[in-house]
Amino acid sequence: MQSGSKRRMLQRRYKKFRKMGEYSSHFRAAVTREVATLQGRMKHIVRRRSRKAIENGDLDDLMATLPEQTTTG
């Protein structure tokens, strides 16, 4: 093997391992869409439960599911 081809082979190998673990823009876009879809579904579920609780007069149950808020002053 000549030193030039060894050098090229080594450069390719380094490039390959440097890129390992990187995500492509397509993967990143797919994950972003998936997160947005899940957030939308959760928002819909929470709103539906809130409306049902208000209609049924179960405000105590609804308030129990919300995180406590603290005020400082």
VMD Tcl script that builds the backbone (N, CA, C; Angstrom):
set m [mol new atoms 219]
animate dup $m
set s [atomselect $m all]
$s set {name element resname resid chain x y z} {
  {N N MET 1 A 0.836 -1.180 0.000}
  {CA C MET 1 A 0.000 0.000 0.000}
  {C C MET 1 A 0.880 1.243 0.000}
  {N N GLN 2 A 0.474 2.224 -0.763}
  {CA C GLN 2 A 1.253 3.463 -0.797}
  {C C GLN 2 A 0.816 4.368 0.340}
  {N N SER 3 A 1.712 5.286 0.722}
  {CA C SER 3 A 1.396 6.160 1.851}
  {C C SER 3 A 0.216 7.085 1.544}
  {N N GLY 4 A 0.034 7.468 0.266}
  {CA C GLY 4 A -1.094 8.328 -0.117}
  {C C GLY 4 A -2.427 7.638 0.094}
  {N N SER 5 A -2.527 6.384 -0.296}
  {CA C SER 5 A -3.790 5.656 -0.123}
  {C C SER 5 A -4.044 5.347 1.353}
  {N N LYS 6 A -2.974 5.124 2.104}
  {CA C LYS 6 A -3.140 4.908 3.550}
  {C C LYS 6 A -3.681 6.179 4.200}
  {N N ARG 7 A -3.144 7.295 3.792}
  {CA C ARG 7 A -3.569 8.579 4.347}
  {C C ARG 7 A -5.054 8.830 4.025}
  {N N ARG 8 A -5.440 8.561 2.780}
  {CA C ARG 8 A -6.839 8.743 2.389}
  {C C ARG 8 A -7.756 7.812 3.182}
  {N N MET 9 A -7.340 6.568 3.340}
  {CA C MET 9 A -8.130 5.604 4.088}
  {C C MET 9 A -8.288 6.063 5.539}
  {N N LEU 10 A -7.217 6.560 6.122}
  {CA C LEU 10 A -7.260 7.048 7.490}
  {C C LEU 10 A -8.196 8.254 7.609}
  {N N GLN 11 A -8.130 9.162 6.646}
  {CA C GLN 11 A -9.007 10.338 6.665}
  {C C GLN 11 A -10.474 9.932 6.580}
  {N N ARG 12 A -10.764 8.972 5.723}
  {CA C ARG 12 A -12.145 8.485 5.614}
  {C C ARG 12 A -12.618 7.866 6.923}
  {N N ARG 13 A -11.739 7.098 7.542}
  {CA C ARG 13 A -12.086 6.460 8.812}
  {C C ARG 13 A -12.351 7.505 9.899}
  {N N TYR 14 A -11.492 8.514 10.003}
  {CA C TYR 14 A -11.690 9.576 10.978}
  {C C TYR 14 A -13.008 10.307 10.720}
  {N N LYS 15 A -13.284 10.594 9.450}
  {CA C LYS 15 A -14.517 11.291 9.088}
  {C C LYS 15 A -15.736 10.464 9.489}
  {N N LYS 16 A -15.674 9.185 9.231}
  {CA C LYS 16 A -16.771 8.279 9.567}
  {C C LYS 16 A -17.052 8.306 11.065}
  {N N PHE 17 A -16.012 8.193 11.875}
  {CA C PHE 17 A -16.208 8.139 13.319}
  {C C PHE 17 A -16.568 9.497 13.915}
  {N N ARG 18 A -16.135 10.574 13.288}
  {CA C ARG 18 A -16.536 11.907 13.761}
  {C C ARG 18 A -18.030 12.133 13.543}
  {N N LYS 19 A -18.576 11.587 12.475}
  {CA C LYS 19 A -19.988 11.772 12.163}
  {C C LYS 19 A -20.894 10.812 12.920}
  {N N MET 20 A -20.331 9.791 13.511}
  {CA C MET 20 A -21.136 8.824 14.244}
  {C C MET 20 A -21.853 9.520 15.391}
  {N N GLY 21 A -23.111 9.196 15.574}
  {CA C GLY 21 A -23.879 9.779 16.664}
  {C C GLY 21 A -24.573 11.067 16.291}
  {N N GLU 22 A -24.295 11.614 15.120}
  {CA C GLU 22 A -24.986 12.821 14.689}
  {C C GLU 22 A -26.329 12.424 14.102}
  {N N TYR 23 A -27.303 13.277 14.301}
  {CA C TYR 23 A -28.620 13.035 13.743}
  {C C TYR 23 A -28.775 13.838 12.465}
  {N N SER 24 A -29.433 13.247 11.516}
  {CA C SER 24 A -29.674 13.962 10.265}
  {C C SER 24 A -30.816 14.952 10.472}
  {N N SER 25 A -30.928 15.905 9.570}
  {CA C SER 25 A -32.006 16.883 9.665}
  {C C SER 25 A -33.365 16.208 9.488}
  {N N HIS 26 A -33.422 15.116 8.730}
  {CA C HIS 26 A -34.680 14.396 8.547}
  {C C HIS 26 A -35.133 13.767 9.862}
  {N N PHE 27 A -34.208 13.175 10.583}
  {CA C PHE 27 A -34.529 12.560 11.868}
  {C C PHE 27 A -34.981 13.622 12.863}
  {N N ARG 28 A -34.260 14.722 12.904}
  {CA C ARG 28 A -34.586 15.818 13.812}
  {C C ARG 28 A -35.991 16.351 13.516}
  {N N ALA 29 A -36.324 16.507 12.234}
  {CA C ALA 29 A -37.647 16.994 11.841}
  {C C ALA 29 A -38.732 15.998 12.242}
  {N N ALA 30 A -38.465 14.717 12.085}
  {CA C ALA 30 A -39.438 13.688 12.454}
  {C C ALA 30 A -39.700 13.705 13.953}
  {N N VAL 31 A -38.660 13.855 14.741}
  {CA C VAL 31 A -38.815 13.905 16.202}
  {C C VAL 31 A -39.604 15.149 16.602}
  {N N THR 32 A -39.317 16.273 15.964}
  {CA C THR 32 A -40.041 17.521 16.254}
  {C C THR 32 A -41.529 17.361 15.959}
  {N N ARG 33 A -41.849 16.745 14.820}
  {CA C ARG 33 A -43.266 16.521 14.471}
  {C C ARG 33 A -43.937 15.600 15.476}
  {N N GLU 34 A -43.239 14.559 15.888}
  {CA C GLU 34 A -43.795 13.603 16.844}
  {C C GLU 34 A -44.082 14.276 18.186}
  {N N VAL 35 A -43.159 15.086 18.660}
  {CA C VAL 35 A -43.340 15.794 19.936}
  {C C VAL 35 A -44.537 16.740 19.836}
  {N N ALA 36 A -44.644 17.467 18.724}
  {CA C ALA 36 A -45.763 18.392 18.540}
  {C C ALA 36 A -47.096 17.647 18.533}
  {N N THR 37 A -47.127 16.486 17.892}
  {CA C THR 37 A -48.349 15.676 17.857}
  {C C THR 37 A -48.730 15.217 19.255}
  {N N LEU 38 A -47.768 14.722 20.006}
  {CA C LEU 38 A -48.047 14.260 21.370}
  {C C LEU 38 A -48.506 15.402 22.269}
  {N N GLN 39 A -47.894 16.573 22.128}
  {CA C GLN 39 A -48.308 17.730 22.925}
  {C C GLN 39 A -49.746 18.123 22.598}
  {N N GLY 40 A -50.082 18.096 21.314}
  {CA C GLY 40 A -51.444 18.426 20.905}
  {C C GLY 40 A -52.461 17.456 21.470}
  {N N ARG 41 A -52.128 16.182 21.452}
  {CA C ARG 41 A -53.041 15.172 22.004}
  {C C ARG 41 A -53.231 15.352 23.505}
  {N N MET 42 A -52.139 15.604 24.207}
  {CA C MET 42 A -52.235 15.809 25.659}
  {C C MET 42 A -53.066 17.046 25.984}
  {N N LYS 43 A -52.877 18.092 25.220}
  {CA C LYS 43 A -53.635 19.328 25.415}
  {C C LYS 43 A -55.131 19.053 25.239}
  {N N HIS 44 A -55.461 18.292 24.218}
  {CA C HIS 44 A -56.855 17.943 23.941}
  {C C HIS 44 A -57.450 17.138 25.103}
  {N N ILE 45 A -56.702 16.170 25.605}
  {CA C ILE 45 A -57.188 15.327 26.709}
  {C C ILE 45 A -57.419 16.159 27.967}
  {N N VAL 46 A -56.474 17.038 28.279}
  {CA C VAL 46 A -56.606 17.870 29.480}
  {C C VAL 46 A -57.813 18.794 29.362}
  {N N ARG 47 A -57.993 19.407 28.194}
  {CA C ARG 47 A -59.147 20.299 28.007}
  {C C ARG 47 A -60.461 19.539 28.133}
  {N N ARG 48 A -60.515 18.348 27.539}
  {CA C ARG 48 A -61.741 17.551 27.603}
  {C C ARG 48 A -62.062 17.171 29.052}
  {N N ARG 49 A -61.045 16.755 29.791}
  {CA C ARG 49 A -61.275 16.396 31.198}
  {C C ARG 49 A -61.711 17.616 32.016}
  {N N SER 50 A -61.118 18.749 31.732}
  {CA C SER 50 A -61.480 19.971 32.450}
  {C C SER 50 A -62.925 20.340 32.187}
  {N N ARG 51 A -63.331 20.288 30.919}
  {CA C ARG 51 A -64.725 20.613 30.573}
  {C C ARG 51 A -65.693 19.660 31.255}
  {N N LYS 52 A -65.368 18.367 31.231}
  {CA C LYS 52 A -66.254 17.389 31.879}
  {C C LYS 52 A -66.351 17.635 33.377}
  {N N ALA 53 A -65.238 17.957 33.990}
  {CA C ALA 53 A -65.237 18.203 35.435}
  {C C ALA 53 A -66.074 19.431 35.760}
  {N N ILE 54 A -65.970 20.449 34.949}
  {CA C ILE 54 A -66.749 21.678 35.182}
  {C C ILE 54 A -68.239 21.394 34.974}
  {N N GLU 55 A -68.573 20.670 33.904}
  {CA C GLU 55 A -69.978 20.331 33.630}
  {C C GLU 55 A -70.580 19.487 34.737}
  {N N ASN 56 A -69.803 18.589 35.301}
  {CA C ASN 56 A -70.306 17.687 36.347}
  {C C ASN 56 A -70.185 18.280 37.747}
  {N N GLY 57 A -69.593 19.435 37.853}
  {CA C GLY 57 A -69.429 20.064 39.162}
  {C C GLY 57 A -68.341 19.418 39.993}
  {N N ASP 58 A -67.409 18.733 39.344}
  {CA C ASP 58 A -66.323 18.048 40.054}
  {C C ASP 58 A -65.079 18.927 40.131}
  {N N LEU 59 A -65.252 20.155 40.539}
  {CA C LEU 59 A -64.111 21.075 40.565}
  {C C LEU 59 A -63.067 20.659 41.586}
  {N N ASP 60 A -63.507 20.046 42.689}
  {CA C ASP 60 A -62.537 19.593 43.688}
  {C C ASP 60 A -61.618 18.527 43.098}
  {N N ASP 61 A -62.209 17.596 42.320}
  {CA C ASP 61 A -61.401 16.560 41.678}
  {C C ASP 61 A -60.447 17.172 40.657}
  {N N LEU 62 A -60.945 18.153 39.924}
  {CA C LEU 62 A -60.107 18.814 38.926}
  {C C LEU 62 A -58.953 19.545 39.599}
  {N N MET 63 A -59.249 20.266 40.653}
  {CA C MET 63 A -58.206 21.030 41.348}
  {C C MET 63 A -57.180 20.098 41.997}
  {N N ALA 64 A -57.606 18.922 42.390}
  {CA C ALA 64 A -56.680 17.966 43.015}
  {C C ALA 64 A -55.656 17.451 42.011}
  {N N THR 65 A -55.997 17.472 40.735}
  {CA C THR 65 A -55.058 16.981 39.727}
  {C C THR 65 A -54.050 18.044 39.309}
  {N N LEU 66 A -54.318 19.287 39.639}
  {CA C LEU 66 A -53.403 20.363 39.251}
  {C C LEU 66 A -52.264 20.469 40.257}
  {N N PRO 67 A -51.087 20.870 39.795}
  {CA C PRO 67 A -49.977 21.047 40.739}
  {C C PRO 67 A -50.237 22.251 41.629}
  {N N GLU 68 A -49.741 22.157 42.848}
  {CA C GLU 68 A -49.910 23.284 43.785}
  {C C GLU 68 A -49.057 24.449 43.326}
  {N N GLN 69 A -49.631 25.643 43.459}
  {CA C GLN 69 A -48.877 26.837 43.116}
  {C C GLN 69 A -48.563 27.579 44.405}
  {N N THR 70 A -47.345 28.014 44.498}
  {CA C THR 70 A -46.954 28.755 45.682}
  {C C THR 70 A -46.766 30.201 45.299}
  {N N THR 71 A -47.097 31.072 46.228}
  {CA C THR 71 A -46.908 32.498 45.993}
  {C C THR 71 A -45.855 32.998 46.944}
  {N N THR 72 A -45.038 33.873 46.452}
  {CA C THR 72 A -44.008 34.463 47.308}
  {C C THR 72 A -44.315 35.936 47.458}
  {N N GLY 73 A -44.025 36.453 48.580}
  {CA C GLY 73 A -44.358 37.868 48.728}
  {C C GLY 73 A -43.868 38.459 49.954}
}
mol reanalyze $m
mol bondsrecalc $m
mol representation Tube
mol addrep $m
